[in-house]
Amino acid sequence: MQLAASGEKGMQVFVNRYTGKILGSRQAESDIIGIIFKLHYQLLAGEKGQIVVGIAALFLLVLSITGILLWSGWRKLISGFTIKWNAIPNAQAMTFIK
């Protein structure tokens, strides 16, 4: 369970689900997982970092969509998944094997 008051650091509390006994607690942002989360979510820069990450994610989404639309291979996508059992081996590949 994670507890946090507004404007304060969060605290993780470990509780036995059967007895309700508190097993331990720790500061959520002070461990390595909290630091990695802040780096991933906010670039360790708070609200400004969160805005930068959001803009970068939106830019990545636009680039991905336009890349898929402009890619000419999507029309022949199924041919990439078929196995050509009667295909003649490439002569250069055969000389490389020998």
Contacts in CASP RR format, 6 or more apart in sequence:
PFRMAT RR
TARGET T0000
AUTHOR 0000-0000-0000
METHOD contacts of the structure
MODEL  1
MQLAASGEKGMQVFVNRYTGKILGSRQAESDIIGIIFKLHYQLLAGEKGQ
IVVGIAALFLLVLSITGILLWSGWRKLISGFTIKWNAIPNAQAMTFIK
1 12 0 8 1.000
1 13 0 8 1.000
1 14 0 8 1.000
1 15 0 8 1.000
2 10 0 8 1.000
2 11 0 8 1.000
2 12 0 8 1.000
2 13 0 8 1.000
2 28 0 8 1.000
3 10 0 8 1.000
3 11 0 8 1.000
3 12 0 8 1.000
3 13 0 8 1.000
4 10 0 8 1.000
4 11 0 8 1.000
4 28 0 8 1.000
9 27 0 8 1.000
9 28 0 8 1.000
9 29 0 8 1.000
9 30 0 8 1.000
10 27 0 8 1.000
10 28 0 8 1.000
10 29 0 8 1.000
11 25 0 8 1.000
11 26 0 8 1.000
11 27 0 8 1.000
11 28 0 8 1.000
12 25 0 8 1.000
12 26 0 8 1.000
12 27 0 8 1.000
12 28 0 8 1.000
13 22 0 8 1.000
13 24 0 8 1.000
13 25 0 8 1.000
14 22 0 8 1.000
14 23 0 8 1.000
14 24 0 8 1.000
14 25 0 8 1.000
15 21 0 8 1.000
15 22 0 8 1.000
15 23 0 8 1.000
16 23 0 8 1.000
28 34 0 8 1.000
29 35 0 8 1.000
29 38 0 8 1.000
35 44 0 8 1.000
38 44 0 8 1.000
38 46 0 8 1.000
41 50 0 8 1.000
41 53 0 8 1.000
42 49 0 8 1.000
42 50 0 8 1.000
42 53 0 8 1.000
43 49 0 8 1.000
43 50 0 8 1.000
43 52 0 8 1.000
43 53 0 8 1.000
45 52 0 8 1.000
68 74 0 8 1.000
END
